Amino acid sequence: MVLFDILCHPLWAVSTALLGLVVRLQRRARWDPQSCAVRLAGKTAIVTGANTGIGKFIALDFARRGARVILACRSESRGTEALNEIREKTGNSDVHLRLVDLSSLDSVRDFAKGILEEEKALHILVNNAAVSGLPKQITKDGLEFSFATNHLGPFLLTNLLLDLIKRSAPARIVTISSVNHKKGEVDFSHFRGENLLGHMDQIYNHTKLHNVICTNELARRLKETGVTANSVHPGVVMTEVMRHYSFWIRCLFNVIGFFFFKSPEEGAVCPIYCAVAEELEGVTGKYFDSDCSLVLPAPLAQDAALAVKDFEVCERLTSKL
C-alpha cells in the first residue's frame, strides 16, 4: 500500500515522467534501421521467439527488407497471429512459421531436420527466444529448464544448422544475451539444475553468460568461413520475458518501465544492426551494447580457455541427449 501511495503521488509522477523523457532521449541507438538501405532479397533468416516482443520486430524488419523469414515459435496460435501480422504489414508472403520448443532437445532436432530438408540456404540466424524468472525445474532431458531454453537449446540448434549456414556464407549468427551476464557465474553442474542458489533471476544471468562465452568460441571456430557470430545486449526492454514473475513485481516493472525501459521495437535495433549492417561485415566474436556500441563483456566471457571448455561441455550434453 505504501508503494502504491508513492507511485500515485503527483510530484513523484511528474518528476518521474520528466526524468523518463530525458532517459528516452539519451538512450537512442546510434544506428537507425529506417536509414539502412540494405536489402535481403534472396536471403533466408530464422528468428527464434518471433511471435512477440523483440523477436517479432526483428522478423518484421527482415521481411520488410525482402528476406525469406522463418518464425521459430513454440506456440502455434501466437506464431500464426504474428505471421499474419508481419505478412500484412510488409506485403511479404515469403514469411513462414515453424514450431520448436527450445527446452526440448528432441523438438530442436526435429525443427533443424525440417529446415535442412526444406531450405537451400540460411544467411541469418537470430537466437532470441528466452525465459526468465522461472523456479528451478528439470526437463525430460535431465536439464534445468531455463538453461535448456536460453542456452542449450539454441546451442544445439545453431550447431545442427551450422553446415547449412557455412554453405550460405557470407552469413551471420546473432545471439541475444543481456548485460545481466555480468552477474552470472559458470558452474557446469548448473546445466542439470544442481547448485543453483539465490534468486530466480540469477539463473537467467547464468544462462546469458554462457550465451556470450559460447558465441565467442563459436566465432573462433568459424574463422575464415565467412560466417560471423556476435552477441548482443538489447537493453532493458518491456517484453513478456517478465511474465513468470509475481503480479506485484510485474506491476512495478511496468510502471518504471513505462518511463525508463525500451519498447520491443527499440530493443530490436541492435540485433538488427548486427544482422544486416554493412559495416559489420567480417566482424565476429564481439559483444554489442544496446546503443549498437562495441563493448567488452564480463571478464569470464573473455577467458579463451574457459570458452573452449564451456563449448565442449555443451557439445557433450547436447550430443548425448
PyMOL commands that set and color helices and strands:
alter all, ss='L'
color gray80, all
select helices_A, chain A and resi 2-8+10-26+33-35+53-64+76-90+105-118+145-160+162-167+179-183+188-192+200-221+240-242+247-260+264-267+269-276+278-280+299-302+304-320
alter helices_A, ss='H'
color red, helices_A
select strands_A, chain A and resi 44-48+68-73+95-99+124-127+171-176+227-232+287-288+294-295
alter strands_A, ss='S'
color yellow, strands_A
deselect
rebuild
show_as cartoon
